[in-house]
């Protein structure tokens, strides 16, 4: 992927995570959104690691998918 797009996604998701930390303790809806944004950030970082490493680490991508799945589960149920 383009490096500028990766950096933009990374910084926007970090700002969103920082802004959602306090409200997520007060409202379960923000807690679910927090996990969705955290998963996007993990997958974004994991793709950079996956493309640069020789061993092709997939753990950050799996963790991001699990975080997104948990966030969606919390939103639905």
The 8 nearest C-alpha neighbors of each residue, nearest first, counted from 0:
[[1, 2, 5, 4, 3, 47, 46, 50],
 [0, 2, 4, 3, 5, 6, 7, 47],
 [3, 1, 5, 4, 6, 0, 7, 47],
 [4, 2, 6, 5, 1, 7, 8, 0],
 [3, 5, 7, 1, 6, 2, 8, 0],
 [6, 4, 2, 8, 3, 7, 9, 1],
 [5, 7, 9, 3, 4, 8, 10, 2],
 [8, 6, 4, 10, 9, 5, 11, 3],
 [9, 7, 5, 11, 6, 10, 12, 4],
 [8, 10, 6, 12, 7, 11, 40, 5],
 [9, 11, 13, 7, 12, 8, 6, 14],
 [12, 10, 14, 8, 13, 9, 7, 15],
 [11, 13, 15, 9, 14, 10, 40, 8],
 [14, 12, 10, 16, 15, 11, 9, 17],
 [13, 15, 17, 11, 12, 16, 18, 10],
 [14, 16, 12, 18, 13, 17, 19, 11],
 [17, 15, 13, 19, 14, 18, 12, 33],
 [16, 18, 14, 15, 19, 20, 13, 21],
 [17, 19, 15, 16, 20, 14, 21, 22],
 [20, 18, 16, 22, 17, 21, 23, 33],
 [19, 21, 23, 17, 18, 22, 16, 24],
 [20, 22, 23, 24, 19, 18, 25, 17],
 [23, 21, 25, 24, 19, 20, 26, 29],
 [24, 22, 30, 29, 26, 25, 20, 21],
 [23, 25, 22, 21, 26, 30, 20, 27],
 [24, 26, 22, 23, 27, 21, 29, 30],
 [25, 27, 23, 28, 29, 24, 22, 30],
 [28, 26, 30, 29, 23, 31, 25, 24],
 [29, 27, 31, 30, 26, 32, 74, 23],
 [30, 28, 23, 32, 31, 27, 26, 33],
 [29, 31, 23, 27, 33, 28, 32, 34],
 [32, 30, 70, 28, 34, 33, 29, 73],
 [31, 33, 29, 35, 34, 30, 36, 70],
 [34, 32, 30, 36, 31, 35, 29, 19],
 [35, 33, 37, 70, 31, 32, 36, 66],
 [34, 36, 67, 32, 38, 70, 37, 33],
 [37, 35, 39, 33, 38, 34, 12, 40],
 [36, 38, 34, 40, 35, 39, 33, 41],
 [39, 37, 63, 66, 67, 41, 35, 40],
 [38, 40, 36, 42, 37, 41, 43, 63],
 [39, 41, 37, 43, 38, 42, 12, 9],
 [42, 40, 63, 38, 44, 43, 39, 45],
 [41, 43, 60, 45, 63, 39, 44, 40],
 [44, 42, 40, 46, 41, 45, 39, 47],
 [45, 43, 41, 47, 42, 46, 40, 48],
 [46, 44, 59, 42, 48, 60, 47, 43],
 [45, 47, 49, 43, 48, 44, 42, 50],
 [48, 46, 44, 50, 45, 49, 51, 43],
 [47, 49, 45, 51, 46, 50, 52, 44],
 [50, 48, 46, 55, 47, 56, 52, 51],
 [49, 51, 47, 48, 52, 46, 55, 53],
 [52, 50, 48, 49, 47, 53, 55, 46],
 [53, 51, 55, 54, 49, 50, 48, 56],
 [52, 54, 55, 51, 49, 50, 56, 48],
 [53, 55, 52, 56, 49, 51, 57, 50],
 [56, 54, 49, 52, 53, 57, 50, 48],
 [57, 55, 49, 58, 54, 48, 52, 59],
 [56, 58, 60, 59, 55, 61, 49, 45],
 [57, 59, 61, 60, 56, 62, 45, 63],
 [60, 58, 45, 62, 61, 57, 41, 63],
 [59, 61, 42, 63, 45, 57, 58, 62],
 [60, 62, 58, 64, 63, 59, 65, 57],
 [63, 61, 59, 65, 60, 64, 58, 66],
 [64, 62, 38, 41, 42, 66, 60, 65],
 [63, 65, 67, 61, 66, 62, 68, 38],
 [64, 66, 68, 62, 63, 67, 69, 61],
 [67, 65, 38, 63, 69, 68, 64, 34],
 [68, 66, 35, 38, 70, 64, 69, 65],
 [69, 67, 65, 71, 66, 70, 64, 72],
 [68, 70, 72, 66, 67, 71, 65, 73],
 [69, 71, 31, 34, 67, 73, 35, 72],
 [70, 72, 74, 68, 73, 69, 67, 75],
 [73, 71, 69, 75, 70, 74, 76, 68],
 [74, 72, 70, 71, 76, 75, 31, 69],
 [75, 73, 71, 72, 76, 31, 70, 28],
 [74, 76, 72, 73, 71, 70, 31, 69],
 [75, 73, 74, 72, 71, 70, 69, 31]]
